[in-house]
Amino acid sequence: MDSGFFQLKAASILANDYTASFSIANAVKDAELVVEAAEKSGVLVDTAVAGLKRFERALHAGYGDKDMAASGLGEIE
């Protein structure tokens, strides 16, 4: 898995630098739109739902203004 996007986000995580280029709050909003559109169309998007839940955990943990790379900081309940 070697892409520019992956390398950028991995470097942010390793440096513990979550300066937002695309915030958790925006990721939640966009993931909700994707899941909602898929459900209306009858398309299963299990991975998108899992991603949304991960972003929501980070949002509820107070990381909404951090970069989407911070999604792993939300605790699993």
MARSELUM-115720 format. One record per residue: chain; y, z, x of N, C-alpha, C in turn; residue in three letters. Coordinates in nm, 2 decimals, decimal comma. Last residue first. Layout:
<sites>
+----+--------+--------+--------+--------+--------+--------+--------+--------+--------+-----+
: ch :    n_y :    n_z :    n_x :   ca_y :   ca_z :   ca_x :    c_y :    c_z :    c_x :  aa :
+----+--------+--------+--------+--------+--------+--------+--------+--------+--------+-----+
:  A :      Y :      Z :      X :      Y :      Z :      X :      Y :      Z :      X : ALA :
...
+----+--------+--------+--------+--------+--------+--------+--------+--------+--------+-----+
</sites>
This chain:
<sites>
+----+--------+--------+--------+--------+--------+--------+--------+--------+--------+-----+
: ch :    n_y :    n_z :    n_x :   ca_y :   ca_z :   ca_x :    c_y :    c_z :    c_x :  aa :
+----+--------+--------+--------+--------+--------+--------+--------+--------+--------+-----+
:  A :   0,15 :   2,26 :  -1,57 :   0,13 :   2,38 :  -1,64 :  -0,02 :   2,39 :  -1,68 : GLU :
:  A :   0,26 :   2,16 :  -1,26 :   0,17 :   2,13 :  -1,37 :   0,14 :   2,26 :  -1,44 : ILE :
:  A :   0,61 :   2,15 :  -1,16 :   0,48 :   2,21 :  -1,16 :   0,39 :   2,16 :  -1,28 : GLU :
:  A :   0,78 :   1,89 :  -0,99 :   0,76 :   1,96 :  -1,11 :   0,62 :   2,02 :  -1,12 : GLY :
:  A :   0,78 :   1,74 :  -0,76 :   0,82 :   1,88 :  -0,75 :   0,81 :   1,96 :  -0,88 : LEU :
:  A :   0,72 :   1,48 :  -0,79 :   0,61 :   1,57 :  -0,75 :   0,65 :   1,71 :  -0,74 : GLY :
:  A :   0,96 :   1,35 :  -0,82 :   0,88 :   1,37 :  -0,94 :   0,76 :   1,47 :  -0,91 : SER :
:  A :   1,13 :   1,27 :  -0,62 :   1,11 :   1,42 :  -0,64 :   1,02 :   1,45 :  -0,76 : ALA :
:  A :   1,17 :   1,01 :  -0,65 :   1,07 :   1,05 :  -0,55 :   1,04 :   1,20 :  -0,56 : ALA :
:  A :   1,39 :   0,98 :  -0,81 :   1,26 :   0,98 :  -0,87 :   1,15 :   1,02 :  -0,78 : MET :
:  A :   1,64 :   1,22 :  -0,69 :   1,57 :   1,09 :  -0,69 :   1,44 :   1,09 :  -0,75 : ASP :
:  A :   1,79 :   1,46 :  -0,91 :   1,73 :   1,42 :  -0,79 :   1,67 :   1,28 :  -0,80 : LYS :
:  A :   1,87 :   1,55 :  -1,16 :   1,97 :   1,47 :  -1,08 :   1,92 :   1,43 :  -0,94 : ASP :
:  A :   1,65 :   1,69 :  -1,25 :   1,69 :   1,57 :  -1,32 :   1,79 :   1,48 :  -1,24 : GLY :
:  A :   1,51 :   1,92 :  -1,18 :   1,53 :   1,81 :  -1,08 :   1,59 :   1,68 :  -1,14 : TYR :
:  A :   1,43 :   2,12 :  -1,35 :   1,56 :   2,13 :  -1,30 :   1,60 :   2,02 :  -1,19 : GLY :
:  A :   1,19 :   2,11 :  -1,47 :   1,20 :   2,21 :  -1,36 :   1,33 :   2,21 :  -1,30 : ALA :
:  A :   1,23 :   1,91 :  -1,65 :   1,23 :   2,04 :  -1,70 :   1,23 :   2,15 :  -1,59 : HIS :
:  A :   1,19 :   1,69 :  -1,46 :   1,32 :   1,71 :  -1,53 :   1,33 :   1,85 :  -1,58 : LEU :
:  A :   0,93 :   1,73 :  -1,38 :   1,03 :   1,74 :  -1,28 :   1,17 :   1,77 :  -1,35 : ALA :
:  A :   0,80 :   1,67 :  -1,63 :   0,78 :   1,80 :  -1,56 :   0,89 :   1,83 :  -1,46 : ARG :
:  A :   0,89 :   1,41 :  -1,67 :   0,93 :   1,51 :  -1,76 :   0,92 :   1,65 :  -1,70 : GLU :
:  A :   0,75 :   1,27 :  -1,47 :   0,89 :   1,28 :  -1,46 :   0,95 :   1,39 :  -1,55 : PHE :
:  A :   0,49 :   1,32 :  -1,57 :   0,52 :   1,37 :  -1,43 :   0,68 :   1,38 :  -1,42 : ARG :
:  A :   0,50 :   1,18 :  -1,81 :   0,48 :   1,33 :  -1,81 :   0,52 :   1,39 :  -1,68 : LYS :
:  A :   0,54 :   0,92 :  -1,71 :   0,64 :   0,99 :  -1,80 :   0,62 :   1,14 :  -1,79 : LEU :
:  A :   0,29 :   0,88 :  -1,59 :   0,41 :   0,88 :  -1,51 :   0,53 :   0,95 :  -1,58 : GLY :
:  A :   0,12 :   0,89 :  -1,81 :   0,11 :   0,99 :  -1,71 :   0,23 :   1,00 :  -1,62 : ALA :
:  A :   0,22 :   0,66 :  -1,94 :   0,23 :   0,79 :  -2,01 :   0,22 :   0,90 :  -1,90 : VAL :
:  A :   0,15 :   0,46 :  -1,76 :   0,29 :   0,49 :  -1,78 :   0,31 :   0,62 :  -1,85 : ALA :
:  A :  -0,13 :   0,49 :  -1,78 :  -0,06 :   0,52 :  -1,65 :   0,08 :   0,54 :  -1,67 : THR :
:  A :  -0,17 :   0,40 :  -2,04 :  -0,21 :   0,54 :  -2,00 :  -0,14 :   0,58 :  -1,87 : ASP :
:  A :  -0,09 :   0,21 :  -2,25 :  -0,03 :   0,22 :  -2,12 :  -0,05 :   0,37 :  -2,06 : VAL :
:  A :  -0,20 :  -0,02 :  -2,48 :  -0,23 :   0,11 :  -2,41 :  -0,17 :   0,11 :  -2,28 : LEU :
:  A :  -0,02 :  -0,16 :  -2,74 :  -0,06 :  -0,18 :  -2,60 :  -0,09 :  -0,04 :  -2,54 : VAL :
:  A :   0,11 :  -0,18 :  -2,98 :  -0,04 :  -0,16 :  -2,98 :  -0,10 :  -0,17 :  -2,84 : GLY :
:  A :   0,38 :  -0,20 :  -3,00 :   0,30 :  -0,32 :  -2,98 :   0,15 :  -0,31 :  -2,98 : SER :
:  A :   0,45 :   0,07 :  -3,00 :   0,49 :  -0,02 :  -3,12 :   0,41 :  -0,15 :  -3,12 : LYS :
:  A :   0,37 :   0,14 :  -2,74 :   0,30 :   0,20 :  -2,86 :   0,33 :   0,11 :  -2,99 : GLU :
:  A :   0,55 :  -0,01 :  -2,59 :   0,40 :  -0,03 :  -2,58 :   0,33 :   0,02 :  -2,70 : ALA :
:  A :   0,79 :   0,12 :  -2,66 :   0,77 :  -0,03 :  -2,68 :   0,62 :  -0,06 :  -2,68 : ALA :
:  A :   0,74 :   0,38 :  -2,56 :   0,77 :   0,36 :  -2,70 :   0,74 :   0,21 :  -2,74 : GLU :
:  A :   0,70 :   0,33 :  -2,29 :   0,59 :   0,39 :  -2,37 :   0,61 :   0,36 :  -2,51 : VAL :
:  A :   0,96 :   0,23 :  -2,22 :   0,84 :   0,16 :  -2,19 :   0,72 :   0,20 :  -2,28 : VAL :
:  A :   1,13 :   0,45 :  -2,29 :   1,14 :   0,32 :  -2,35 :   1,02 :   0,23 :  -2,34 : LEU :
:  A :   1,03 :   0,65 :  -2,12 :   1,02 :   0,67 :  -2,26 :   1,03 :   0,53 :  -2,33 : GLU :
:  A :   1,11 :   0,54 :  -1,87 :   0,96 :   0,55 :  -1,90 :   0,94 :   0,57 :  -2,05 : ALA :
:  A :   1,39 :   0,56 :  -1,90 :   1,32 :   0,43 :  -1,89 :   1,17 :   0,43 :  -1,92 : ASP :
:  A :   1,42 :   0,84 :  -1,91 :   1,47 :   0,75 :  -2,01 :   1,40 :   0,62 :  -2,01 : LYS :
:  A :   1,30 :   0,92 :  -1,66 :   1,25 :   0,97 :  -1,79 :   1,29 :   0,87 :  -1,90 : VAL :
:  A :   1,47 :   0,79 :  -1,48 :   1,33 :   0,76 :  -1,49 :   1,26 :   0,80 :  -1,62 : ALA :
:  A :   1,71 :   0,93 :  -1,53 :   1,70 :   0,79 :  -1,56 :   1,55 :   0,74 :  -1,57 : ASN :
:  A :   1,62 :   1,19 :  -1,43 :   1,67 :   1,17 :  -1,57 :   1,67 :   1,03 :  -1,61 : ALA :
:  A :   1,57 :   1,12 :  -1,16 :   1,46 :   1,17 :  -1,25 :   1,50 :   1,15 :  -1,40 : ILE :
:  A :   1,77 :   0,84 :  -1,05 :   1,74 :   0,98 :  -1,08 :   1,62 :   1,00 :  -1,17 : SER :
:  A :   1,78 :   0,65 :  -0,79 :   1,74 :   0,64 :  -0,93 :   1,69 :   0,77 :  -0,97 : PHE :
:  A :   1,89 :   0,77 :  -0,58 :   1,92 :   0,62 :  -0,59 :   1,88 :   0,58 :  -0,73 : SER :
:  A :   1,97 :   1,10 :  -0,49 :   1,93 :   1,00 :  -0,60 :   1,98 :   0,86 :  -0,57 : ALA :
:  A :   1,82 :   1,26 :  -0,24 :   1,95 :   1,21 :  -0,28 :   1,92 :   1,09 :  -0,38 : THR :
:  A :   1,61 :   1,41 :  -0,14 :   1,60 :   1,35 :  -0,27 :   1,73 :   1,31 :  -0,33 : TYR :
:  A :   1,44 :   1,47 :   0,13 :   1,57 :   1,42 :   0,10 :   1,56 :   1,35 :  -0,03 : ASP :
:  A :   1,22 :   1,54 :   0,29 :   1,26 :   1,63 :   0,18 :   1,41 :   1,60 :   0,14 : ASN :
:  A :   1,11 :   1,35 :   0,45 :   1,23 :   1,41 :   0,50 :   1,28 :   1,52 :   0,40 : ALA :
:  A :   0,90 :   1,27 :   0,29 :   0,87 :   1,33 :   0,42 :   0,99 :   1,40 :   0,47 : LEU :
:  A :   1,05 :   1,15 :   0,08 :   0,96 :   1,27 :   0,05 :   0,93 :   1,34 :   0,18 : ILE :
:  A :   1,17 :   0,94 :   0,21 :   1,25 :   1,04 :   0,14 :   1,17 :   1,17 :   0,12 : SER :
:  A :   0,95 :   0,79 :   0,30 :   1,04 :   0,85 :   0,40 :   1,13 :   0,96 :   0,34 : ALA :
:  A :   0,85 :   0,71 :   0,05 :   0,77 :   0,80 :   0,13 :   0,86 :   0,87 :   0,24 : ALA :
:  A :   1,06 :   0,54 :  -0,04 :   1,03 :   0,66 :  -0,11 :   0,95 :   0,76 :  -0,03 : LYS :
:  A :   1,04 :   0,34 :   0,16 :   1,16 :   0,41 :   0,14 :   1,14 :   0,54 :   0,07 : LEU :
:  A :   0,77 :   0,25 :   0,13 :   0,82 :   0,30 :   0,26 :   0,94 :   0,39 :   0,24 : GLN :
:  A :   0,78 :   0,15 :  -0,13 :   0,69 :   0,26 :  -0,09 :   0,74 :   0,33 :   0,03 : PHE :
:  A :   0,97 :  -0,06 :  -0,09 :   0,99 :   0,05 :  -0,19 :   0,91 :   0,17 :  -0,15 : PHE :
:  A :   0,83 :  -0,23 :   0,09 :   0,96 :  -0,17 :   0,13 :   0,99 :  -0,05 :   0,04 : GLY :
:  A :   0,48 :  -0,15 :   0,11 :   0,59 :  -0,23 :   0,06 :   0,72 :  -0,16 :   0,10 : SER :
:  A :   0,16 :  -0,12 :   0,13 :   0,27 :  -0,13 :   0,22 :   0,38 :  -0,22 :   0,17 : ASP :
:  A :  -0,12 :   0,00 :   0,09 :   0,00 :   0,00 :   0,00 :   0,12 :   0,00 :   0,09 : MET :
+----+--------+--------+--------+--------+--------+--------+--------+--------+--------+-----+
</sites>
